[in-house]
């Protein structure tokens, strides 16, 4: 059942991208800006996959997510050539509770390549629902964020219809719990589709987390950012 659903999901993903050709006409960060959700993936998923999240990786699971990617001005974090993207994801649909807040910064390199740095907010409430042009982003500093260092910067590889970015195998962190783990994530933008999956692997080889616990999220773009 799950195998046939994965084949159907891949077909849906490729169909959504079929009309998109050529290289990006904008930066990797700009191509993300807008509203996305994975409702098509959820509707096609087998019922036994739609289970609650669980710590570690005890079983496959998938949940509905609505995502906004909004460009913000964060001059103390992003330089004049960089592009800062504030992302806020909500469980269920666009009116659901916030499930994720991050700041992604796409940084063009002198070599012509781009890397993406990702940051978590230490005080989530301070940025929940903050309009992009407010002083909250203008004044945000590295002291307000959890940074992971250059060993965790994602090289962004352009493809014919978008880009692929993966956290390098060198990305090892110590979590607030004191546990050491290796972070891994793969992001694929393909036209108006965007897939995302991440996990943390403990030194024992066990998962600290895997999100989602089944196949990667498959988001479809619904429109521009509000």
Secondary structure in CASP SS format (residue, H / E / C, confidence):
PFRMAT SS
TARGET T0000
AUTHOR 0000-0000-0000
METHOD secondary structure of the structure
MODEL  1
X C 1.00
X H 1.00
X H 1.00
X H 1.00
X H 1.00
X H 1.00
X H 1.00
X H 1.00
X H 1.00
X H 1.00
X H 1.00
X H 1.00
X H 1.00
X H 1.00
X H 1.00
X H 1.00
X H 1.00
X C 1.00
X C 1.00
X C 1.00
X C 1.00
X C 1.00
X C 1.00
X C 1.00
X C 1.00
X C 1.00
X C 1.00
X H 1.00
X H 1.00
X H 1.00
X H 1.00
X H 1.00
X C 1.00
X E 1.00
X E 1.00
X E 1.00
X E 1.00
X C 1.00
X H 1.00
X H 1.00
X H 1.00
X H 1.00
X H 1.00
X H 1.00
X C 1.00
X C 1.00
X H 1.00
X H 1.00
X H 1.00
X C 1.00
X C 1.00
X C 1.00
X C 1.00
X C 1.00
X C 1.00
X E 1.00
X C 1.00
X C 1.00
X C 1.00
X C 1.00
X C 1.00
X C 1.00
X C 1.00
X C 1.00
X E 1.00
X E 1.00
X E 1.00
X E 1.00
X E 1.00
X E 1.00
X E 1.00
X E 1.00
X C 1.00
X C 1.00
X C 1.00
X C 1.00
X C 1.00
X C 1.00
X C 1.00
X C 1.00
X C 1.00
X C 1.00
X E 1.00
X E 1.00
X E 1.00
X E 1.00
X E 1.00
X E 1.00
X E 1.00
X E 1.00
X E 1.00
X C 1.00
X C 1.00
X C 1.00
X C 1.00
X C 1.00
X C 1.00
X E 1.00
X E 1.00
X E 1.00
X E 1.00
X E 1.00
X E 1.00
X E 1.00
X E 1.00
X E 1.00
X E 1.00
X E 1.00
X C 1.00
X C 1.00
X C 1.00
X C 1.00
X C 1.00
X E 1.00
X E 1.00
X E 1.00
X E 1.00
X E 1.00
X E 1.00
X E 1.00
X E 1.00
X C 1.00
X C 1.00
X H 1.00
X H 1.00
X H 1.00
X C 1.00
X C 1.00
X C 1.00
X C 1.00
X C 1.00
X C 1.00
X C 1.00
X C 1.00
X H 1.00
X H 1.00
X H 1.00
X H 1.00
X C 1.00
X C 1.00
X C 1.00
X H 1.00
X H 1.00
X H 1.00
X E 1.00
X E 1.00
X C 1.00
X C 1.00
X C 1.00
X H 1.00
X H 1.00
X H 1.00
X C 1.00
X E 1.00
X E 1.00
X E 1.00
X E 1.00
X E 1.00
X E 1.00
X C 1.00
X C 1.00
X E 1.00
X E 1.00
X E 1.00
X E 1.00
X E 1.00
X C 1.00
X C 1.00
X C 1.00
X C 1.00
X C 1.00
X E 1.00
X E 1.00
X E 1.00
X C 1.00
X C 1.00
X C 1.00
X C 1.00
X C 1.00
X E 1.00
X E 1.00
X E 1.00
X E 1.00
X E 1.00
X E 1.00
X E 1.00
X E 1.00
X E 1.00
X E 1.00
X E 1.00
X C 1.00
X C 1.00
X E 1.00
X E 1.00
X E 1.00
X E 1.00
X E 1.00
X E 1.00
X E 1.00
X E 1.00
X E 1.00
X E 1.00
X C 1.00
X C 1.00
X C 1.00
X C 1.00
X E 1.00
X E 1.00
X E 1.00
X E 1.00
X E 1.00
X C 1.00
X C 1.00
X C 1.00
X C 1.00
X C 1.00
X E 1.00
X E 1.00
X E 1.00
X E 1.00
X E 1.00
X E 1.00
X E 1.00
X C 1.00
X C 1.00
X C 1.00
END
